[in-house]
């Protein structure tokens, strides 16, 4: 079967992908299959079985009143919700309503296996190869907007003796409830937002021991716009150079939040340096002492889910992809949104808009 022609293929229907689809709709693109002659088309594919992106997989106790980093999708506000409501219930419903409201025709479940060049023509098409519920399918796209995020790529550091640990190890990706750890000693690894949120939650029911590579420097001043712009600029420079992007949060520093304050008040917000090894009954600290542990919870972040882009050969020796203004420097038909400086929800919205603007400008210039 020959690849199905389309002007723009959007891979992923989380915050970034839906933002891009919305802006394509606003600019006159229509979902593939609904098009009349000469009307530009798009297709949105998503690996999940339901709408909601990563939100549908968050732990049940993550409530709307404490979730970090929600930003509305463009053109449609998040409906009012009880602060006590689970985000994994409210936000997927919002995403589903959004898809229906703007008739984005998301196709799922579609697992993209590879994106490759159709030929050597730099103005030719990119082939998106995927597995669908009806079998293999492919699209031949003039542009690809990759918005696959990070949720499917949890990062697990490795340490000497890790396989010998007799207790349980899990990543934040698989966390569900503090209650399953009641009565067990939990070592929490990491210093990001999720680590502190879960330290607060778990320390309310059992004994915790918090470690990270560097000690957070708590900033008593509220995080302002200037600081965020500076942080994003640093991540932008990294991705231009083809370095692994890291995260915007990792360079913004630690700022007091309700959960950080609650953990501090409980006496749980006590930082310890990173352990040097893992043993069957616990973790070995730099001073040689053994800290007993029944559970190790890795709140160590995620990596970009872009293995399907490997046929394009864009990885640098440093392990990143060179990107400027959401666009691949080495393959300009490809946009990466929700990557590097656009990992935040507000950044993902803007990245979707900017990618579509660039595509529209080029299409207009080509017809002049």
Protein Blocks (a to p, Z undefined) as FASTA:
>chain_A
ZZdddfbdcedjdfklmmmmmmmmmnopacehiacehiacdddddfbfbehijmlmmcfk
lcfklpghiacdehiacddddfkbcfklmmmmmmmmmmmmnonopacddddfbdcdfblc
fklccddddddfkbccddddfbdcdfebjmlmccddddehklmpmbdcddfklgcbfklm
goiacddedjbfklmmmmmmmmmmmccddddfbdcdddfbdcdfklmmmmmmmmmmmmmn
opafbjfklmnopaddfklmmmmmnopacccdddfbdcfkbccdfkopacddfbdcddeb
jaddfklmmmnopacfkopacdeehiafklmkbccehiajlmpmklmmmmmmmmmmmmmm
mmmmmmZZ
